[in-house]
Every structure is written in structure tokens, then in C-alpha cells.
Amino acid sequence: MSSPPPGPSIADTDSDQPARIEGAGISNHPARWASPRNLLFWSLIAVSLLIFRTPLIALLHGSFGGDNQYDKYSYSLLIPCLSVALVLFEKDRIFTVVQHDFRTAAILLLAGAMSKFFAERAFQQLGADTSLSIEILGLVIFWLAGFILCYGTNAFRAGAFPLLLLLFTVPMPDFVLDKPVAAVQNGSADVCSLLLSLFGVPVLRDGLVFTLPKVTIRVAKECSGIHSTFALLMVSFVAGHLFLSSVRKKILLILSVLPIVCITNGLRIACLTLLAEYVDVGVLDSGLHREGGIGFFVLALLLLFTTLQLLKTGGRRREPNSFKGP
């Protein structure tokens, strides 16, 4: 009797030896989602949520309209969801080889625990903002340690981009955030000033303050477009990772976010200023001011997409014709 042809070799043991699937991604094995590795990983995630529950509650409070100015933490909770989605999208490549790595994981787990301990003990000296950032950093390190413990450094290297993207979950303290916000404020004000000049609007500018015959406009932090800036930044990171192979092009795409935000935000400020000056000053307190940014964000996405397309096609060389006529 002839023996049946051997199928793909599947070895997912809990030993320290690498587990490999040939011919199929490791995540496609029918029992994979309930494997000991996955159960251990999600158990570690549950433990981390319990250990870091206090900073997580503070992050949730700040993300949903807490006391912090212009809700600067609102983007943080979206990053883990984006990271998980990218890992699942690339699972066949990331989980080709898996193994436990206790040593590296132990070092990272210790680093995460020390971050939490330090932030709690130095809360008065650091302040609430910086302390929260350090504690959430400890949580992210804990997650990375859990991944390496369950799947190993080979899988971590294969999934480095979506995993390291988790670092954006860490809320930026004020002293780090102030300079980017100021850059967007001034860039938006410059674009607004240019547009008003092109339209021949009589205006006196003093830094971030625009004085017109009927209204006076100030480009405040709340008007800096910080939400759209972080959202576009995340889109540029992900789009560059998925669609661009050159590191130089990825960097150019990321760098394009600042001028795009300044252009669209400056255009929005100019439109509101013109409406307040020539139509109704009440527009500055209307829903159009508070919620009208979505249209300009869509415009920013279109500009970013255009930049991506230019970067994708700009480096392509025309292939020589394989056939030449007489």
C-alpha cells in the first residue's frame, strides 16, 4: 500500500525550538487561534490591563473630553486597534517562525515594571502629563515583551512596523507637543495670511492674530489642527509601509504631512474669517466652526493620496521594449 503524500509540516510546540509551517502561514492552522501561545499572549494582555488600569483610566478620561486641553489623547486609543489590524493583515509573513524567548521578554517585562514604578514614585516631580506618558510607555513595553515571550524575536522582527507603531499609543507630554503644535499654528497662519492677501482683504497681522475691520481672529491651539495632524501622520506611516518600498520615499511621505496640514488648516481659517467678516460674525461660534473641519480633513487625505501616487510612480523606470520594429 502506498502511503499518502505528506502535507505541510506543522510544528508548533511550546519548546524553545522555532516552530515553522512550510507552505502556509502559521496563523492558518485550524487550531491556531486556540493554541497555547495565543492563549498565553492574550492572558498576558489581560494581566497588563489589570496592572496598568489606573493610567489606562486616566488615558480614557483624557481621550473622551476630559480636562486636558484640546483632547490631545484622543488618537492614542486608536493605535492598538491599527496595530492589531496590521498584524492580522500580515500574519502569514509575521508568524512563519515562532518560538518562546524568555530572556528578552524578561528584560522587557522588567523595564515595563520599572517604568510604572518610577512614574508612580516621582509623580509630584514629573507632573500628571509626563507621569502618564511614562506609565503608558511601560504598558506598551509590557505588550511587546508578551509578544516576544510567546512568538519570539524572529516574529518580532517580521512584524516590527505594526508592533513598534504601538509606541504612538504613548501620549506626548506638553513639553514635547508644544513645538509641533506651534509649527502647525504658525504654518496655518502663514497660509491664511497669504490667502487673505490674494483675495485683497484688508487685514493687519500680528503673529497669530489677524485684525480685520469687523472681526479679530487668533489662531489658537484648538485651531492648530492637532487631531488631523496625528491622523494624517498615522495614515502616512501605514500607507508608506504598505505601498512604498524605498525608505527615502517613506520619509518624504511622512514629511509631507506638515505642509498638507498647514495648507488645509490655513484654508479653513481663511474661509471662516471671510464668512465672519462679510457674512455673519456668528459663524465663529457656530457648528461650522466646531465641526466643519471634516471636509478639510478629507481634502488633506486627497492631497496625501496624491503625494503617495506621485512617489509611487516617480521612481518607476520605463522598461525597454522587448520588440523593435524594422
N, C-alpha and C positions, 0 to 999 in steps of 0.2 A: 504494500500500500504506500502510496506517495503521500508524504506529509504536506500540509497546506503551506503555501508560501508565507514566509514570515512578514508580519506587518511592521509598522513603525515601532522602533524601540522606544519604550516608555519606562523611565526610571525616575521616580520622584520619592525618594526615601528621605528620612529625617537624619541621615548621616551627614558628616561634613563633606562628603564627596559630591561633586557637582552632579545635578540631575539634568539630563538632556533629553529632548524629544527631537528626533530627526524626521523630517517630512511633514511636521505640523507644529504649530506654536504650542507651547506648553499650556497655555490657557484654554486650548480647545479640547483637552481631555475631558470626557464626560463627568468625571468625579472631581474635576479640578477646583470648582468653586467651594466644595466642602472638604478640601484637602486639609491635613493638619497644618500646613504652612499658612494657608489663608485664615483658618480659624485662629491660629496663634496671632497673626498680624492684626485681625480685627479685634481680638481680645486686648492687645496692647493699645490700640486706638481708644477703646472704651476706657481702659485704665488711665490713659493720658487725659481724657476729657474729665475724669473724676479728679485727678491730681491737680489739674490746671483749671478747675471750674471757676475759681474767683477771677482770674484775669479774663477768662472767656466771657463771663457775665459782664464784666466791665467793657469788653470789646463789643458785645451785643448791644449794650446800652448806648455806647457811642455811635454804633452803626445805624441805629434806628432813631435818630433825632434826639440824642442825649444833650448834655450840657455843653459838649465840645463845639467849638466854632466851625461853621460850615460843614458839619458832619464828615470830617476828614477820614474817618474809619470806614465809611460806607462801602468801599471797594474790597476791604480785607476778607470778608466772608465769602466773596465770590471766587477767590483764588483757589482754595482747596477743591471746590467743585470743578474748576477749569483744569486743575492738575489731575484729578481723578479721570476726567473725560479724556485727556490726552494719553494717560497711561493705558486706559482701555482701548483707545484708538490704535495704539502702537503695541499692544500686548503681545502679539506674536513675535515681535522683534525683541522686546524687553525681556520676556520670560523664557527665552530659548534655553538658557543655562541658569539653574538656580542652585543655591547651596546656603547653608547656615554659616554666618560669620559672627561668632560670639565675641571675638576680641575687639573688632572695630565697633560693633554695636555697644559693647560695654563702655568703651571710651566715650562714645557719643551720648549714651544714656547718662553717664556721669556729668558730662558737660551740660546737658539739659537740666539736670537736677541742680547743679551748681548755679546756673543762671537764675533759676527760680529762687533759690536760697539767697543769692546775693541781692536780687531785686527786692525781696521782702525785707531783708535786714537793712538795706540802705534806702528805704522808701522816702524817708524825710529828706535825705541829701539829694536824691535823684529827682524827686518830684513825681507826680502821678503819671505824666506822659511818658517819661523815659523809663520809669519802672515797669509800666505796662508793656512797652516795646521789648524790654529785656525778657520779661516773663513769656511773652508770645514767641520770642525767638527760642527760648528754652523748649516751648511746646513743639515748634517746628523741628528742632534738633531731635526731640524725642520721637517724632514721626519718622524722620529719616533713619534714626537708629533702629526703629522697629522694622522698617523695610529691609535694611541691611541684615538684621538678625534673621529674618525669615527667608530672604531671597538672595542675599549675598552681594558682594561688590561687583560681580560681573553684570548682574541685573541692574544694579545702581548706575553703573557706567552707561549701560544701554539706554536707561531712562533718565539720564542726568538732567535733561532740559525740563521735563514736566515736574520732576522731583525738586529741583532747585528753584523752580518757579514758586514753590511754597514759601520761599523767603519773602515774597511780596505780601504774604499774609501779615508780616510784622508791621504794625502801624508806625509811621515815621514820626518821631518826636518833633516838637515845634522848631528846634534849632536846626534840624535837617530840612524841614519842609519850608521854612521861611524863604530861603533863596530861590527854589523853584517857583514858588507862588509869586514872588516879586518879579521874577523873569517873565512869567506869563502876564502879570499885571502890566508891566512896562511895555512888553511887546504888543499886547492888545491895545493899549493907549496909543502907541505909535501908529498902528493900523487905523484906529478910529480917527486920529488927527489927520492922517493922510486922506481918508475918505471924505471927511468934512471939508477939507481944503479943496478937493476935487469937485465937490458939489457947490463950492463958493459960499459955504455957510460962515457967517461972521462968528468967530469963536476966539476966546482967549484961553490958552492952555498954561497951567501952572503945575507941572509934574503930572499927577494923576487926576487933576481937577480941570474940568472943561466948563468955562463960563460962557453962556450964550445970552442973548437979550432977555429970554423968558425963564430959562432954567439953568441950573448949575449941576453938573454931573461929576461924580467922583467914582473912579474905577476901584472899588473896594475888593477885599479878599474874596468876599462872597461872589463877586463878579469875575473872578480871575479864571473861571473855567477849570477849577482843580479836579472836579469829577470827570469831565470829558477828557482832561489830560491823562489821568490814570487809566481810564477806559481805553483810550487810543493807544496808550503805551502798551497795555496788555495785548491789544489786538495786533500791534506791530511785532511784538515778541513772538506771538503764536504764528502769525502769518509768515514772518521771516523764517521760523523754524520749519514750517510745513512746505513752503513754496520756493525758498531761496537756498541755494547750495553754498554760495560764496559768503564768507564771514564779512567781507567788506560791504557787500550789498545788504546784509542783515543790519549792520551798523548804520548804514545810510538810511535804511527804512526807519529805524528807531529814532535817528536824529531828525528825521523829517517831521516827527510829531510836534515838536515845539513850534516851528513856523506855521504848521497847519492849524494848530490850536489858536495861535495869535491872530491869524488871518480870519478864521471863522468867528472867534470871540470878539475881535475888533469890529467885524461887520455887524455882529449882533448889537454891540454897544452903540455903534453909529446909527443903526436903524431905530433903536429905542430913543436915542437922543433926538433924531429928526422928528419922530412921531410926537415926542413930548413938546418939542419947540413949535411945530407947525400944525399939529392936530389937536392933541389933548394932553395936558401935563399929567392927568390922572393915569396915563399908561404906565408911569413909573411905579405905581402901587397896584397894578392890575395883575391878573393871572398871566397875561402875555409876558410880563417881566419875569415872573417867578417860574413859569413852566414853559415858556416859549423857546427854551434852548434846545429842545429835542430836534427841531428842524435844522438848526445849525450844526448839531452833532451828526445828523445824517449827512450833511454837506461835508463835514470833516471826514467821515468814513469814506465818502466818494473820492475825496482828494487823496486819502491814504491808499485806497484801492488803485487809483490812477498811478500813484507813485510806485506801488508794488508791480503793476503791469509794466511800467517803464523799466524798472530794474530787472524784471524777468526777461524782457525782450531785448534790452540794451546790450547784453553781453553775448547774444547769440550770433554766431558767425554763419554767413550764408555758405551752405555746403556746395562744393563744386559739382557741376553737372556730370553725371556718370556717362552721358552720351553726348557726343559732339557731332553736329551735322557736318556735311561736306562743306 
